[in-house]
Amino acid sequence: MSNFETKHDKNETHLEELRRRHKELDDEVKMLYIRYADDETLNRKKTMKLWIKDEIHRLENGLENE
């Protein structure tokens, strides 16, 4: 049995987690720039950030349509 009342609640919680993770990655990318990290590491983190941002937008659009 789930603690979520509705699918909307579950999606909202997931959305909050994605926003938190996106912010963490943003902070990591900033630190990597300061430390002159290699391009491969930076690109991997930035790609993860973009994927999460896309997922955030997809969920936000889905919640608006409910």
C-alpha positions in Angstrom: 0.0 0.0 0.0 1.3 3.4 -0.9 1.5 6.5 1.3 0.4 8.6 -1.7 -3.3 9.6 -1.9 -3.3 10.0 -5.6 -1.1 9.7 -8.7 -0.9 13.5 -8.6 0.7 13.4 -5.1 3.2 10.8 -6.3 4.1 12.8 -9.3 4.4 16.0 -7.2 6.8 14.2 -4.8 8.8 12.9 -7.7 9.0 16.4 -9.2 10.3 17.8 -6.0 13.0 15.2 -5.9 14.0 15.9 -9.5 14.2 19.6 -8.8 16.4 18.9 -5.8 18.7 16.6 -7.8 18.9 19.2 -10.7 20.0 21.9 -8.1 22.7 19.5 -6.8 24.0 18.8 -10.3 24.0 22.5 -11.0 26.2 23.1 -7.9 28.4 20.2 -8.9 28.9 21.6 -12.4 29.8 25.0 -11.0 32.4 23.4 -8.7 33.8 21.4 -11.6 34.3 24.6 -13.6 36.1 26.2 -10.7 38.4 23.2 -10.4 39.0 23.0 -14.1 37.6 19.5 -14.4 38.0 17.5 -17.6 35.5 17.9 -20.4 34.2 14.4 -20.1 33.2 14.8 -16.5 31.6 18.2 -17.1 29.7 16.9 -20.2 28.4 13.9 -18.3 27.1 16.1 -15.4 25.6 18.6 -17.8 23.9 15.8 -19.8 22.4 14.4 -16.6 21.2 18.0 -15.7 19.5 18.3 -19.1 17.8 14.9 -18.8 16.4 15.8 -15.4 15.3 19.2 -16.7 13.4 17.5 -19.6 11.8 15.1 -17.1 10.8 18.0 -14.9 9.1 19.7 -17.9 7.4 16.5 -18.9 6.0 16.0 -15.4 4.9 19.6 -15.0 3.0 19.5 -18.3 1.4 16.2 -17.2 0.3 17.7 -13.9 -1.2 20.7 -15.6 -3.3 18.5 -17.8 -4.7 16.5 -15.0 
